[in-house]
Amino acid sequence: MQPKSAVTEMEIVEKASVFHSDATQKLLAFASLIVMFIVFSLASPNFARFNNIVGILLSTAVNGILAVGVSFVIVTGGIDLSIGTVMTLSAVMAGVVITFWQLPIFLGILAGVATGALCGSINGAAVAKMKIPPFIATLGMMMISKGLSLVISGTKPIYFVDTPAFRRIAMGTIFGIPNAVLIFFCSAIVASLILTRTILGRYTFALGSNEEAARLSGINVDRWKIGVYTLGGMFSGLAGIIMASRLNSAQPALGQGYELEAIAAVVIGGTSLSGGEGSILGTVIGAFIMSVLTNGLRILSIPQEWQTVVIGVIVILAVYMDILRRQRR
């Protein structure tokens, strides 16, 4: 049995380590965001204009909602490569309900979110019950949802022609701020409360920290893992609604590639790919870093291919920093 002073010292060291790994990471990410904003503002007078700032916020909304959802999955030590195409399938299902079936808009929204939740639960069942590695299970779902989007839509976009109210879901404004941005912020707040204040959040961290220990402590690992993937799918469905509303159409060929940007935002925000560590605030900061970087490079007329190279380098550096942080701990 250790002396009381030794235990106290260990607790202090442990708390200091956690603070260093979490708070410092978010602080560095936020500082990087501020530095990029200043640099691009000095490089181009067009960057800091109100319309461009609103454009950055709007472009962050969809990627940010996807990133918030996949944060839960990554905290468990998993991965979800299907969020982009599940988003597309959700948008297509909303289009079918609203445009083809002529049902009320709220039913179309419900259908889109439910489609995302269903895909997420299937991913979770494949990972938890069938013991398929998350990479393979979600890669399969990515291909399935992409194919279903094309089949259901007949490979053609579904337009929301006679439903201006649907367009206002994302493009309506309050004090000049698009509704899509407000929905993103509300989603982030709700997700943060779930992750930090609910039993689902506690079990999410427990699964990522040590899944076997969680199982031995009596946690139904399979059930909660399915729940985490289902929640991530719901956020993908919501992102699909926002995307369809913004474009005023459901584009069946759109979506693939969004998962990489969302996962990059999560990693840049300090969530560890090894699981057990992360925050929604960090993810939001990471999403804004991605949007500011992409927008700034476009304003500076940097070719698209070089934009991709820069983003790839940043993702590698973010993962490397996470590795170094874990080694120090």
N, C-alpha and C positions, 0 to 999 in steps of 0.2 A: 504494500500500500504506500502511495507516494505522499510525501508531506504536503500540507495544505499550501505552503508557499510555492512548491514546485508546480502543483496543479494550476495555481493562479497564474504563474509565469507562462505556462504552456498555453493557457486560455488567451492571455494577452497577445502572445506571439501569433496564435492562430487567427485572432480577430484582426490583428494588424496586417497579416498576410492576405486575408480576404478583402480588407479595405483596399490594400495596394492593388490587388488584381482586378477588382471591380471598379471602384471609384476612379482610380488613376487611369484605367483604360478608357472610361467614358470621358474623362477630362481631356485626355490626349485626342480622342476622336473629335470632341467638340472644338478643341483648339485648332485642329486640322481644318475643320469646316470653316471656322472664322478666317484662318489664314488664306484658304482658297478663295473665299468670298472677297477678301481685300485685294488679293492679287488679280483676280479677274476684273474687279471693278476698276483698278488702276490700268489694266491692260486694254479695256474697252469701255467707253462711256455708255454703251448700250446695255451693259450687263446689269447695272444697278437700277435701271428704270423700273417703274412700278409694273408695267405690263410684262416685262421679262421675269420679275420676281413672282408674279402671279402664275406665269407659265411654268416656272420651276416648281412651285407648290402643286400645280395641277399635274405635272408629270410625275411628281413624287407620290401622288395619292394611290395609284394602282400598284406600283412597285412596293410602296410602303405597306399597303394592306397585305399583299402577298408575303412580304418579309415578316410582318408581325405574326401571321399564321404559322409560317414555317419555323419561326423561332422556338415554338413549343416542341416541335419535332426534333430540332437540332439539340435543344437542351437535354432531351432524353438520350442523346448519342446517336440518333437516327438521321435520316436524310429523306427529302421528298422531292424527286425530280419531276413530278407530274403536275405541280401547282400551276404552271403556265397553261398547259393544254386543258387541265380541269377548269381553269378560268374560262377558256374558250368554250368548252362544252356547256358550262353553266350559262354563259351568255346566249348560246344557241337555244338551249331549252327555254330560257326566258323569252326569246324571240318566237319560238313555236307557240308558247302559251298565249302571248299577247297579240302577235300578228296573225298567226295561222288559225288559232282557235278563238280569237277575239274575246278572250277572258279578261277580267279586270287586271290592272297593272300590279296590284299587290299580290295577286296569285302568280304572276310571272316572276316577281321578285322572290316569292317563296319557293317557286320551282327552281330558280337558279341557285339559291343558297342550299336547298335540299339536295340538288344534284352534286354540289361540291361536298356536302356532308356525306353523301352516299359513297362517292369515290374515295373520300378520306377513310371511311370506315372499312372499305374493301382493302385499302392499303394496310390499315392497321391489322385487320384479320390475317392478311397474308404474312405480315411480319411477325405477329404475336402467336397465331395459331399454327400456321404452316411453316414457321421458322425460316421463311425466305429472307435473305439479306435485304435491308431497306433499299439499297441501291438498285437491286434487281427488281424487287416488287414494284417500286415506284417508277422505274424505267418502263416496265410492262404497262403500268397504268397510263403513263405518258403516251405511249403508242396507241393504247385502246381508246383513250379519250380523244386523241387527235383524229383517229379513224372515225369514231362515232360522230364527231362534229361535222365531218365532211359528208358522211352518209345521211344524217338527219337533215342537214340543210340542203342536200343535193349539190354540194360543192359551191353553192351560191350564197352571197351575203343575204341576211334577213334584215330588212329595213323597218324601222319603227316610224312609218310615214304619218299615220293618223293619230299618233299618241304624243303630243307635245309635252304632256305632263311627265312622260318617261324621260325625255331629254332634260327636263329641269332637275331630275334627281342628282345629276352630276354637274350640270352647267348653270343651274340657277345660282344666284349669288346672294350673300348677306354681307352688307357693308363692303361690297366689291370682292369678297372672297368666295370662290366657287364652292358649292355644296360638297363636291367630291373631296375637297381639302378638309372641310369640317367633319365629314364622315370618317376620313382617315384618322384625324386627331381623336375623335370619339372612340373609334375602334382601338386605337393604341391605349387610351385610358382604360377601357374595359379589359383589354388583354393584360395590361399591367396589374390591374386589380385581381384578375384571375390567377396570374402567375405568382403574385406575392401574398394574396389574402385568402386563398381558397385551398381546400384539400387537394384539388386537381393540380394546382401549382406546386404544392409541397411534394406531391408524389412525382411530378414531372422532374423536379430536381433530384429526387431520390433515385429514380430510374436511371438518370444520367450519371449520377455519382457512383452508384454500385447497385446494379440491377439484382444481383444474387443476394446481396444483403437485404435489399428491399423485399425480395421474395421470402427470405427466411424470417423477416419481421412480421410476416402475415399479410403483406400487401398483395392483392390480386393483380399481379404484374400485367397479365394479358389483357384484362378488362381495362385497366387504366391506360395502357399503351394504345389500345383501339380508340379510347376516348380522346387521347391527344391527337392522333391522326385525323379523327373525325372533326375535331375543332379546327385543325389546320385546313381541312377541306372546306369547312364553312367560310373561313376567311377567303379562300380561293373563289368560292361562289359569290361572295360579296364583291370581290374585285372584278369578277366577270360582269356583274350588274353595273358597276361603275364604268367599266370600259365600254360596255354596250351603250350606256346612256351618253357617254362622252362622244362616241362616234356616231350615235343615233342609228346604230346597226350592229348586228352580230356577225363578225367576220370569222368564218370557220377555219381559215388558213392562218389566223393570227394566234399568237400565244407561245409557241415554242421559242425558247430563248429568255423568256421572262423569268424562268426559274433560276437561271444563272445570276441574273442581276439581283434577284431577291436574296438568294443565298449569300452573294457577295456583300450585300448590305448588312446581313446578319453577322457575318464574320468580321467585317470592318467595325461593327458596333461593339465587338468584344465578346460575343457569344462563342464559346469553344466548340469546335467540331468534335471534340472528344466527349462532350456532354457534361452535365452537372454544373454549368456556369453560364450566365447570360442575363440580360435584362431587356425589357421592351424599350426603355429609354435609349439604350445603346443602339438598338435596331433602328429606331426612328432617326437617330443621328447618322447612322450608316446609310440609311435611305436618302437622306438629304445630301450626304457627301457624294453619293453616286449621281444624283440629279444635278447638283451644282457643278461637278466635274464634267459631266456630259454636256451640259448647257454651255459652260465656259469654253470648252474645247470647240464646240460648234460655232460660237460667236467669234472665236479667233480663227475660224476657217481651217481648223485642223482636219485633215482627211479622216473619213470614217474608219478606215483600217487602222490608223494610228490611234484613234480614240479607243478602239478595242484593245490594242497593245497596252496602252497606259492603264486601262481598267484591270487587265490581266495581271500586270505587274503589281498594282496596288493590292489585289486579292492575295497574291503570293506573299507579299510583305506582311499583310494582316495575319495570315495563317502562321507565318514564321515567328511573328511577335507573340502569338498565342503559345507556340511551342516553347519559346524562351521563357515566357512567364510561368508556364507549368514546370519547367526544369528548375527554376529558382525556388518555386514552392516546394 
